Amino acid sequence: MPEQIITHSAEETVDWGREFAKRLKAPVLVLLTGELGTGKTTLTKGLVSGLGAADANDVTSPTFTLVHVYGKPAKVYHADLYRIESFHDFETLGLEDMFAAPAVAILEWSEKFPLPSPWPLVRVRLEHLGGDSRRISVSNSL
């Protein structure tokens, strides 16, 4: 049975992400799924800030850049696979570098991730519940 939480605002989603980040230990792949606008980037703001890699306000959607790297040395990768149409598109991201050293990798639209992961997986699904409310379901929980 997946762990579930309901948040009622973007702030609650960020706060939950900060708390959940305490359970993440590199190396781990966090696979985010959910429709457009369900809060995947909002949750990532909490995860990245909870991991101490960047301030929540500095975390933005990598929809157009496709990959953001936070922390020095790089410890959190945040990728958006929404625009990935083929394995060739995926290869151009350079994500193989991500697996070179233990890190936390957060993938939005992770259903497009074409490879088996060498790292443990945490699957997080976000769903609209109306207004600013979201259901966050976690499986393969740590």
C-alpha positions in Angstrom: 0.0 0.0 0.0 1.5 3.3 -1.0 2.1 6.0 1.6 -0.3 8.9 0.9 -0.5 12.5 2.0 -2.9 15.3 1.0 -1.6 18.9 0.8 -3.9 21.9 0.5 -1.5 24.5 -0.9 1.8 24.9 -2.8 3.4 25.8 0.6 2.3 22.6 2.2 3.6 20.6 -0.8 7.0 22.3 -0.5 7.0 21.7 3.2 6.2 18.0 2.8 9.0 17.7 0.2 11.4 19.2 2.7 10.4 16.6 5.3 10.4 13.7 2.8 13.9 14.8 1.6 15.3 13.8 5.1 14.5 10.2 4.1 16.5 10.3 0.8 20.0 9.0 0.8 22.2 9.1 -2.3 22.2 7.3 -4.6 18.5 7.3 -5.3 16.2 8.0 -8.3 13.0 9.9 -7.4 10.4 9.2 -10.2 7.7 11.9 -10.3 4.5 11.3 -12.3 1.3 13.3 -12.5 -0.6 15.4 -15.0 0.4 18.9 -16.0 0.0 21.3 -13.1 -0.1 18.7 -10.3 2.9 20.1 -8.5 5.9 18.1 -9.6 8.2 21.1 -9.7 6.6 22.5 -6.5 7.4 19.2 -4.7 10.9 19.3 -6.2 11.4 22.8 -4.6 10.9 21.2 -1.2 13.0 18.1 -2.0 16.0 20.2 -3.2 15.8 22.7 -0.4 15.4 19.8 2.2 18.5 18.2 0.8 20.4 21.5 1.3 21.3 21.8 -2.4 19.6 25.1 -3.1 17.0 27.5 -1.8 13.4 26.5 -2.8 13.0 29.8 -4.6 16.0 29.0 -6.8 14.4 25.7 -8.1 12.6 26.1 -11.4 11.1 23.8 -13.9 13.7 22.4 -16.3 11.0 22.0 -19.0 13.2 23.9 -21.6 16.7 23.3 -20.3 15.7 19.7 -19.5 18.2 19.2 -16.7 19.2 21.4 -13.7 22.0 20.5 -11.3 21.9 21.8 -7.7 24.6 21.8 -5.0 28.4 21.8 -5.1 29.6 19.3 -5.7 26.5 18.3 -7.7 24.3 16.3 -5.5 20.8 16.8 -6.8 19.8 16.4 -10.5 16.4 17.6 -11.6 15.3 16.6 -15.1 12.1 17.1 -17.0 11.4 14.4 -19.6 8.1 15.9 -20.8 9.6 16.8 -24.2 11.5 13.6 -24.7 10.1 11.7 -27.7 12.7 9.1 -28.4 15.7 7.3 -27.0 17.9 9.6 -29.1 16.4 12.7 -27.4 17.1 11.0 -24.0 20.7 10.3 -25.0 21.3 14.0 -25.7 20.5 15.0 -22.1 23.8 13.6 -20.9 22.2 11.9 -17.9 24.8 9.2 -17.9 27.0 11.7 -16.1 24.4 11.7 -13.3 25.2 8.1 -12.5 29.0 8.7 -12.2 28.8 9.5 -8.5 26.1 8.9 -5.9 23.5 11.7 -6.1 19.7 12.3 -5.7 18.1 12.4 -9.1 14.6 13.8 -9.5 12.8 13.0 -12.8 9.6 14.7 -13.8 7.5 12.8 -16.3 9.5 9.7 -15.3 7.3 7.4 -17.2 9.5 8.5 -20.2 12.7 7.3 -18.5 13.9 4.5 -20.9 16.6 2.8 -18.8 16.7 0.4 -15.8 18.1 2.3 -12.9 21.3 1.2 -11.2 20.0 3.1 -8.1 17.1 2.5 -5.7 13.8 4.0 -6.9 11.2 6.0 -5.1 8.0 6.5 -7.1 5.9 9.6 -6.3 2.6 10.3 -8.0 0.8 13.6 -7.7 -2.9 14.1 -8.4 -5.3 17.1 -8.5 -8.0 17.0 -5.8 -9.5 20.3 -6.8 -8.3 23.8 -6.0 -4.8 23.8 -4.5 -5.3 20.3 -2.9 -3.1 17.4 -4.1 -2.8 13.8 -3.2 0.9 12.6 -3.1 1.4 8.9 -3.2 4.8 7.3 -2.5 5.7 3.7 -3.3 9.0 1.9 -2.9 9.1 4.2 0.2 12.3 4.6 2.1 
